[in-house]
Amino acid sequence: MTDARFGLDRTATLGALALDGGGTLAAVEVAYETYGTLAPDASNAILICHALTGDQHVASTHPRTGKPGWWARMVGPGKPIDTDRWCVVASNVIGSCLGSSGPASGDPATGRPYAMAFPVITIRDMVRAQAMLLDHLGIGTLAAVVGGSMGGMQALSWAATFPDRVRACVTLASAARHSAQNIAFHEVGRQAIMADPNWANGNYYDGAAPTAGLAVARMAAHITYLSEAGLTAKFGRKLQARDTKTFGFDADFQVESYLRHQGLAFTDRFDANSYLYITRALDYFDLAEEHGGHLARAFAGSRTRFCLVSFDTDWLYPTSESRGIVHALNAAGAPASFVELKSPFGHDAFLLDSPELDRVMAGFLGAAA
Amino acid sequence: MTDARFGLDRTATLGALALDGGGTLAAVEVAYETYGTLAPDASNAILICHALTGDQHVASTHPRTGKPGWWARMVGPGKPIDTDRWCVVASNVIGSCLGSSGPASGDPATGRPYAMAFPVITIRDMVRAQAMLLDHLGIGTLAAVVGGSMGGMQALSWAATFPDRVRACVTLASAARHSAQNIAFHEVGRQAIMADPNWANGNYYDGAAPTAGLAVARMAAHITYLSEAGLTAKFGRKLQARDTKTFGFDADFQVESYLRHQGLAFTDRFDANSYLYITRALDYFDLAEEHGGHLARAFAGSRTRFCLVSFDTDWLYPTSESRGIVHALNAAGAPASFVELKSPFGHDAFLLDSPELDRVMAGFLGAAA
């Protein structure tokens, strides 16, 4: 007998969710997937939290792009997050556009998409929706919560918000708050979307989407995901399918062509309003602020084991951010391990092939037995 | 008796200019200013080259903004570039929009603005137009050519293209080529402009300008002019004229408000097409490539004295770029001095108050006596 709550491509309609911003989402929908089998005592669940433009398709084919899941190299039978042992849960964050409640969802008040009437949400709101999903699945305590980038922020927020429900927390390439530079880059992206006439104050669901603005937003963000050295190694000043410069405005350089492709491809799989809402949630994130300005207080009395990983060429969420979190964990007396890994790939390194990361992940989770 | 060629707010119509891209500009117009008095033997001329969005108003009121010249703190009587001693020449680069030939200029072939029919130009083309201006002014050899950022590239190009006309070269916060990351940020800006429907393939001079796209381009670029630490020190996560977050999409954070203002203010003083052309010239710049891939060859046999200055928090043109130029100068046997200055202000540091920079500048130019 199979339990229909588990498997790929699931959606749960949960209860009402009171939001940090003061409003309430009436009937939260959460799209999710599970991999592996939940133990009878529900003790082997690992929640994986995705990054800004990620989704629940951690290790399954993406329904819009047809590509493998974004962390298929990390999650699966015999992989570092071994689904022969763990029951992995991955949900689409609220505010997003892959099935969970977001600006493209129907507003019960009007029967039409929320658009900008969707409430502004926070990282903690995302986490609360995930907790409701775990209740639905009968999972009381997580063996671990794991995430990179925005997923790492959710992991930290999980440990701070539901300390008794998280035995271990793995935070990769992340931060406990968004810096002024982080906010600045996001604001460029938001302004690019809002400058697109097709955006129409968010009411574009019946017409053409603001793809040009969203593509520019993605291009700007994409630069921050890569290291300067990585860009130089990959592209340098190499020309794109030509021997000489054209003295025009075509994509002469490979890096231009690459960025344009990244921008355009993104618009096929992502909703511009979701990009606005999720970047806003990121900018609002400041875990210390939620605890009187003291990050250590977020983890006071915590019995969660923490593992933090940063990458030396990540300038979006540099090692100093992870180190600050470790200091706070130390001050709170929480067990924390921390490693800075070498990689030429900047922030994106946490998504890419890294035997060192695999060893850290498998080793840390293995010790959770 | 005054010589009408000298003074503020001048324009010269010069001859035809053959361009690196293969075309020719028929009658090049160059808008310029001079400060100080040219010696009878024309031996005391210093050419100042401006950055991407700079202009000839080095030390005079900007005609559109009403603000002081962009380097008024550096240039004037008794200042580090002392106009009691030097005759300073500053011209608007071709391709720009403050009076020199650019995409907004009239195309003799049609009588209407060139728009995108303006030829793509290079940094060396800008320098050749400046050389024609010096011919017009009766200045054979420069005591020095001085520039920061794109101005520094022009200064290097001057030394490489006209070695016998440059006794000294001062290059601040600059590079000998545009990196993949530099190109990537510019491509974001260009795509933001071109995504604005008002851009209309460049033919907007009779209608509304693509101000929204240009503002986004400026915002993205502006982040690269500041250091992460500088942004944190100046703005951090401080809110803008409010005590709590609004849970909306207004400019809650000061850094958002600041960036929006920078973007909008820029559109009052700059032409979007000029932004396309000048960023293209920057991306094409690779001084080594012009010399068989060997930067040292650009300076072979040079008797110019070089002074390079970088700033430790400049991540747009980091110190490693200046150091690479110094190595090439050393290999070429050219006299070169180099200093990395400390500043919290990132790339913009070369424009800001810096007693150390003032001392370096005055000392280096003084030794030119």
Interface residues (C-beta under 8 A of the other chain):
Chain A: D20 G21 G22 M116 P119 V120 R177 H178 S179 A180 Q181 I183 A184 F185 E187 V188 R190 Q191 A192 M194 A195 D196 P197 A212 G213 A215 V216 M219 A220 I223 L226 E228 L231 T232 K234 F235 G236 R237 K245 F247 G248 F249 A251 D252 F253 V255 E256 L259 R260 G263 L276 R280 D283 Y284 D286 E289 W315
Chain B: D20 G21 G22 M116 P119 V120 R177 H178 S179 A180 Q181 I183 A184 F185 E187 V188 R190 Q191 A192 M194 A195 D196 P197 A212 G213 A215 V216 M219 A220 I223 E228 L231 T232 K234 F235 G236 R237 K245 F247 G248 F249 A251 D252 F253 V255 E256 L259 R260 G263 L276 R280 D283 Y284 D286 E289 W315
